[in-house]
Amino acid sequence: MEKILHKHHIIPRHAGGTDDESNLVYLTIEEHAEAHRLLYEQYGRKEDWLAWRGLSGLIGNDEIIKEKMSLNSSRPGELNTFYGKKHSEESKRKMSESRKGKNLGRCNNKWLPEARKKISESRKKNSAKYNFVHSEHGEFYGTTGDLAKAYNFSRASEAYKLVKGEYKSYKGWKVKNVPC
């Protein structure tokens, strides 16, 4: 049985590597996943983490796409992988055609109330939930925003700092367990 080989960039393109033959090696899928795991451990780049987990079958394409989109939108200027690139006229036409006749929930560049509500519900549904514990109030399961709202925190970010480990406790609340 013939092994499938992947083209691997020694210096990944997301780190400034090129498609030059001197920067390419051919690896099995397992070797390719391991190469990105090692790159992730050495440099801590999210792109290598995604490649490693995706090649290993630990995450699916939907999660990879979602993570890449969020990664690019949080990177300004040259750090964004789309920096300096332009959509072709053909891709612009296709995007325009796909939007025709659809109510995208905006009017005068502002979200309509029903669209805002859908966005809010979607974010709540997809938000990470945690187990918090308090000596007097007991346990609380929910998002950082839910905890902040229920117990009158000044900001939801205070509860988020608990989750990230910046605070050991806040107003007596502690994180019982943090998911990976």
Buried (B, 14 or more C-beta within 10 A) or exposed (E): EEEEEBEBBEEBEBEEEEEEEEBEBEBEBEBBBBBBBEBBEEEEBBBBBBBBBBBBEEBEEEEBEEBBEEBEEEBEEEEBBEEEEEEEEEEEEEEEEEEEEEEEBEEEEEBBEEBEEEEEEEEEEEEEEBBBBBEEEEEBEBBBBBBBEEBEBEEBEBBBBBBEEEBEEBBEBBBEEEEE
